[in-house]
Amino acid sequence: MTEKREYRDDYPDKTLYIPGPTEVREDVVEAMCEPMFGHRMDRMTDLYTTVVEDTKEFLGTDNEVIVLTASGTEFMESSILNLVDENVLCTTCGSFSERQANVAERLGKDVDTLEYEWGQAVKPEDVRERLESADADYDAVTCVMNESSTGVRNPIEEIGDVVDEYPETYFVVDAVSALGGDYVDIDAHGIDVIFTSVQKAFAMPPGVAVCVVSDEAYERELEKDSASWYGGFQRSLDYYDRKGQTHSTPAIPVMLAYRKQMKHMLEEGHEARDERHREMAEYTREWAREHFDVFPEEGYESQTVACIENTQGIDVAGTIETVSEEYDMVFSNGYGSQLGEQTFRIGHMGEHDVESIRALTDAIEDVAGL
C-alpha cells in the first residue's frame, strides 16, 4: 500500500525539459492569484469567451473550440463516445496511440488497429489500403500527431486527406504534445476532432484541455443515441452559444493563466512560434546525431520532443539525476520498460528557445563526459 509522503516547502526550482509539463512564464503563474469569482458571473463570460475566441484566432480555425477543465485524455475518451457506434480504426506506433486503442476497447467498441513498430510513423497509403480493404465500415480513424513516447511526428495532414475521401468516417487526432508548437492547418485536411493539453506546447499550468470540433463531428453526435456527458460536443458548444460559459464549474485560476498565456501566443504569432520550435528541433537533432542518434524514423521526427537513441550506453537514469542535482535541469528517460535506458527524451517546447536547449545539452555533455 502506498504510504503518505508529506509535501514540503523547500523543493529547489528545476527547469523542465520533459515532454510536459513545461516551463510557464512568471506572469502566467501570477495570473492564477486573482481573487476568486463565481463561474456564473458576467466576469466568467468575459474570461471564457476571450479564451475560446483567442484560441480560434491563434489556431486559425473556423471550427468550434471547447476548453474544459480536464486532461487531454478526456477528449481521447469523449471523441470515441461521441463519434463511434461500433467500429473504429486506431493507428498505433507508440504508447499514446496504443492508449487510444485501449480506451476504445474499454468503451466496448470494435477496435481494429493499424500497427507499426515503435519509432516508425503511420503511412497515409497504409490507411488508404486498410479503409479500402476492411470488411467493417469505420465510424472513425484515430491518430496521434506527435507520439511523445518515441519522438515520431505522424503526417496527419496527408492521413486526414485520405480519410476525408470517406465522408462517413471521422478523423480524430491526439495533438496533446504538439499543438501550439507545431503548425497544422486544421480546417484544410479533414480533421474532425483534434485535442490537446495546455501543459505541453501551450506552456500553461496543467488542468485544461482544448478540443477543436468540425461541424460534421458535431452533427454526428446529434444523430447518436448516446454520447459523452462531460465531454459532449453538443452539451459544451450549445452551452457556450447560450451562455458563453462552460457547462460545469471550471478551474478558474487556470483559465486566468490560459488567458494571459494565449495573449503572449497571439503576440508571437502561430507561424513564428512554429519556426521557433522548428529551430529547437533541428538543433537538438543535430546535437543528438553528433553524440548519439535519433530514435524515430528519418523524416518523421517530432518538432516538440526529441527521442534520442542511447548509442553510447550512458547511464540514462544516473545522468538525469546528476544533471538535476548539479544544474537544476530535468529531462526524461525513455518511455517505460521498453525504451527506459535505450533512449532519453528532451522536450523542446513551450517557451524554450535554442539557447535554453543548448544549456541543457551542454550539461548533459559535461555529466556524461561526451
C-alpha positions in Angstrom: 0.0 0.0 0.0 1.2 3.5 -0.8 2.4 5.5 2.2 1.9 9.2 2.7 4.9 11.3 1.7 4.5 14.8 3.2 4.8 17.7 0.7 7.5 20.1 1.8 8.1 23.8 1.3 11.7 23.7 0.3 12.0 22.0 -3.1 14.6 23.5 -5.4 13.3 25.1 -8.6 14.1 22.9 -11.7 14.0 24.0 -15.3 11.8 21.5 -17.1 12.8 19.9 -20.4 10.5 16.9 -20.1 7.7 16.2 -22.6 5.3 18.2 -20.3 4.6 19.9 -18.1 7.0 22.5 -19.4 8.1 25.9 -18.2 5.5 28.6 -17.5 6.0 32.4 -17.6 6.1 34.1 -14.3 3.2 36.5 -15.2 1.1 33.5 -16.3 1.7 31.9 -12.9 0.8 35.1 -11.2 -2.4 35.4 -13.2 -3.8 32.4 -11.1 -3.6 34.6 -8.0 -6.5 36.8 -8.7 -9.4 36.8 -6.2 -11.9 34.1 -6.8 -15.2 34.8 -8.5 -18.3 32.8 -9.5 -18.4 30.7 -12.6 -21.8 32.0 -13.5 -20.9 35.7 -13.1 -20.5 38.0 -16.1 -16.8 38.1 -15.3 -16.6 34.4 -16.2 -18.4 35.0 -19.5 -15.8 37.7 -20.3 -13.0 35.3 -19.4 -14.3 32.2 -21.2 -15.3 33.9 -24.4 -11.9 35.6 -24.5 -10.2 32.2 -24.0 -12.2 30.4 -26.7 -12.1 33.1 -29.4 -8.4 33.8 -28.9 -7.8 30.1 -29.3 -9.7 30.1 -32.6 -7.7 33.1 -33.7 -4.3 31.5 -32.8 -5.1 28.2 -34.4 -6.6 29.8 -37.5 -9.7 27.7 -37.4 -13.3 28.3 -38.3 -14.3 25.2 -36.4 -15.7 25.2 -32.9 -13.4 25.2 -29.9 -14.1 23.6 -26.5 -12.0 24.5 -23.4 -12.6 22.3 -20.4 -11.1 21.6 -17.0 -9.6 18.2 -17.8 -6.6 16.3 -19.0 -6.4 15.8 -22.8 -7.4 12.2 -22.0 -11.0 13.5 -21.5 -11.3 14.2 -25.3 -9.5 11.0 -26.1 -12.4 9.2 -24.4 -15.2 11.5 -25.4 -14.4 11.6 -29.1 -14.9 7.9 -29.2 -18.2 8.1 -27.3 -19.4 11.0 -29.4 -18.5 9.6 -32.9 -18.3 5.8 -32.8 -21.2 3.5 -32.8 -19.3 0.3 -33.3 -16.2 0.2 -35.5 -13.0 2.3 -35.1 -9.6 2.1 -36.7 -6.8 3.1 -34.4 -3.4 3.7 -35.9 -0.7 2.7 -33.4 3.1 3.4 -33.3 3.8 4.1 -29.6 2.4 4.2 -26.1 -0.1 7.0 -26.5 -1.6 5.8 -29.8 -1.9 2.4 -28.2 -3.7 4.1 -25.3 -6.3 5.4 -27.6 -7.0 1.9 -28.8 -7.2 0.7 -25.3 -9.6 3.5 -24.4 -11.8 2.5 -27.3 -11.8 -1.2 -26.3 -12.7 -0.2 -22.7 -15.6 1.7 -24.1 -16.9 -1.5 -25.7 -16.1 -0.5 -29.3 -14.9 -3.0 -32.0 -11.3 -1.8 -32.5 -9.1 -2.6 -35.4 -5.5 -1.5 -35.2 -3.0 -0.5 -37.9 0.2 -1.2 -36.0 3.7 0.0 -36.5 6.9 -0.7 -34.7 7.8 1.9 -32.1 9.8 4.5 -33.9 8.0 4.1 -37.2 5.4 6.5 -38.5 1.9 5.9 -39.7 1.8 6.0 -43.5 -1.2 7.5 -45.4 -1.1 4.8 -48.1 -1.5 2.1 -45.4 -4.5 3.9 -44.1 -6.0 4.1 -47.5 -5.4 0.4 -48.1 -7.0 -0.5 -44.8 -10.1 1.6 -45.5 -10.4 0.1 -48.9 -10.0 -3.5 -47.9 -11.6 -3.7 -44.5 -14.8 -5.6 -44.0 -16.0 -3.1 -41.5 -17.3 0.5 -42.2 -15.3 2.5 -39.7 -17.0 5.3 -37.8 -13.7 6.9 -37.1 -9.9 6.7 -37.6 -7.6 7.8 -34.8 -4.0 9.0 -35.0 -1.5 10.7 -32.6 0.1 13.7 -34.2 3.1 13.6 -32.0 4.0 10.3 -30.4 6.0 11.6 -27.5 7.0 8.1 -26.3 9.1 7.7 -29.5 9.6 11.2 -30.9 7.6 10.4 -34.0 5.6 13.1 -35.8 2.9 11.4 -37.9 1.8 13.0 -41.2 -1.7 13.8 -40.0 -2.3 16.2 -42.9 -1.9 13.6 -45.5 -3.7 11.0 -43.4 -6.6 13.4 -43.0 -6.7 14.0 -46.8 -7.2 10.2 -47.2 -9.8 9.8 -44.5 -11.7 12.9 -45.9 -12.5 10.7 -49.0 -14.7 8.6 -46.8 -17.4 11.1 -45.6 -19.0 8.6 -43.1 -15.6 8.1 -41.4 -14.4 10.8 -38.9 -10.8 11.7 -38.3 -9.7 12.1 -34.7 -6.2 13.5 -33.8 -4.5 13.4 -30.5 -2.2 16.5 -30.6 -1.5 16.7 -26.9 2.2 17.2 -27.1 2.3 19.2 -30.4 -0.5 21.7 -30.9 0.8 25.2 -30.3 4.4 24.2 -31.1 3.9 22.5 -34.5 1.6 24.2 -37.0 -1.2 22.3 -38.6 -3.9 23.7 -40.9 -6.9 22.0 -39.1 -9.6 23.1 -41.5 -7.8 22.1 -44.7 -7.2 18.4 -44.0 -10.5 16.9 -43.0 -9.6 16.8 -39.3 -12.9 16.4 -37.4 -11.6 16.4 -33.9 -8.2 17.5 -32.7 -7.4 17.9 -29.0 -4.5 19.0 -26.7 -3.5 19.6 -23.1 -2.3 23.1 -22.3 0.7 22.0 -20.1 2.7 21.0 -23.2 3.4 23.3 -26.1 0.9 25.9 -24.9 3.2 26.4 -21.9 0.4 26.8 -19.4 -0.2 25.1 -16.0 -1.8 21.7 -16.2 -5.6 21.3 -15.8 -7.2 22.4 -19.0 -7.9 20.5 -22.3 -8.7 22.0 -25.6 -10.7 20.4 -28.4 -11.4 21.7 -31.9 -14.6 20.2 -33.4 -15.8 20.3 -37.0 -19.5 20.9 -37.9 -19.7 17.4 -39.2 -18.5 15.9 -35.9 -21.0 18.0 -34.0 -23.8 16.9 -36.3 -22.7 13.2 -36.0 -23.1 13.4 -32.2 -26.6 14.8 -32.6 -27.5 11.6 -34.5 -26.3 9.2 -31.8 -28.4 7.7 -29.1 -25.6 8.1 -26.5 -22.6 10.3 -26.1 -20.2 11.7 -23.5 -21.8 13.8 -20.9 -18.9 15.9 -19.6 -17.0 16.0 -22.9 -20.1 16.1 -25.1 -19.7 18.3 -28.2 -23.4 19.3 -28.2 -23.5 19.9 -24.4 -20.3 22.0 -24.4 -21.0 24.0 -27.6 -24.7 24.6 -27.1 -24.0 25.9 -23.6 -21.3 28.2 -25.0 -23.7 29.5 -27.6 -26.4 30.2 -25.0 -24.3 31.4 -22.0 -20.7 32.0 -23.1 -19.5 29.7 -20.3 -18.7 26.1 -19.5 -21.5 23.8 -18.6 -19.7 22.7 -15.4 -17.5 24.5 -12.9 -14.1 25.2 -14.5 -10.7 25.6 -12.8 -11.0 29.4 -12.9 -7.4 30.1 -11.8 -6.0 28.0 -14.7 -8.4 29.7 -17.1 -6.9 33.1 -16.0 -3.5 31.7 -16.7 -4.7 30.5 -20.1 -6.0 34.0 -21.0 -2.6 35.5 -20.1 -0.5 33.0 -22.0 -2.8 33.0 -25.1 -2.2 36.7 -25.4 1.5 36.0 -25.4 1.0 33.3 -28.1 -1.1 35.7 -30.2 1.6 38.4 -29.9 4.3 35.9 -31.1 2.1 34.6 -33.8 1.5 31.0 -34.9 4.0 30.9 -37.7 6.7 32.5 -35.6 6.0 30.1 -32.8 6.2 27.2 -35.3 9.5 28.4 -36.6 11.0 28.8 -33.1 10.0 25.2 -32.3 11.5 24.0 -35.7 14.8 25.7 -34.8 14.9 24.0 -31.4 14.1 20.6 -33.0 16.8 21.0 -35.7 19.4 22.0 -33.1 18.5 19.0 -30.8 18.6 16.5 -33.7 22.0 17.8 -34.9 23.3 17.5 -31.4 21.9 14.0 -31.0 23.4 12.8 -34.2 26.8 14.2 -33.2 26.9 12.3 -29.9 24.2 9.6 -30.2 21.5 9.1 -32.8 17.8 9.9 -33.1 15.3 7.1 -32.5 12.4 7.9 -34.8 12.2 7.0 -38.5 14.1 9.6 -40.6 11.8 12.3 -42.0 9.2 11.8 -39.3 10.9 13.4 -36.3 8.9 15.4 -33.8 9.1 19.2 -33.6 8.5 19.3 -29.9 10.0 16.2 -28.3 13.4 14.6 -29.3 13.7 10.9 -28.6 17.4 10.2 -28.6 18.8 6.7 -29.1 21.4 5.9 -26.4 24.1 4.5 -28.8 26.9 5.3 -26.3 25.3 3.3 -23.5 25.4 6.1 -20.9 23.7 5.6 -17.6 20.5 7.4 -18.5 18.9 7.4 -15.1 22.2 8.4 -13.4 22.8 11.2 -15.9 19.3 12.6 -15.4 19.7 12.5 -11.6 23.1 14.3 -11.8 22.0 16.9 -14.2 19.1 17.6 -12.0 21.2 17.9 -8.9 24.1 19.9 -10.3 22.3 22.0 -12.9 18.7 22.1 -11.7 17.6 20.9 -15.1 15.3 18.0 -15.7 15.0 15.9 -18.9 13.3 12.5 -19.3 14.3 8.9 -19.7 12.9 6.7 -22.4 9.2 5.8 -22.1 8.5 2.7 -19.9 10.4 -0.5 -19.7 10.6 -0.8 -23.5 12.8 2.3 -24.0 13.9 3.2 -20.5 17.7 3.1 -20.9 17.6 2.6 -24.7 16.6 6.2 -25.3 16.2 9.5 -23.5 13.9 12.4 -24.3 14.2 16.2 -24.4 11.1 18.4 -24.5 11.9 21.4 -26.6 8.5 23.1 -26.5 6.6 26.0 -25.0 8.7 29.0 -24.0 12.2 27.4 -24.6 14.5 28.6 -27.4 17.7 27.3 -28.9 19.8 28.9 -26.2 18.0 27.3 -23.4 18.1 23.9 -25.1 21.9 24.4 -25.6 22.3 25.0 -21.9 20.8 21.5 -21.2 22.8 19.7 -23.9 26.0 21.3 -22.5 25.1 20.0 -19.1 24.4 16.5 -20.5 27.8 16.6 -22.2 29.5 17.6 -19.0 27.9 14.9 -16.9 28.1 12.1 -19.4 31.7 13.0 -20.4 30.9 13.5 -24.1 
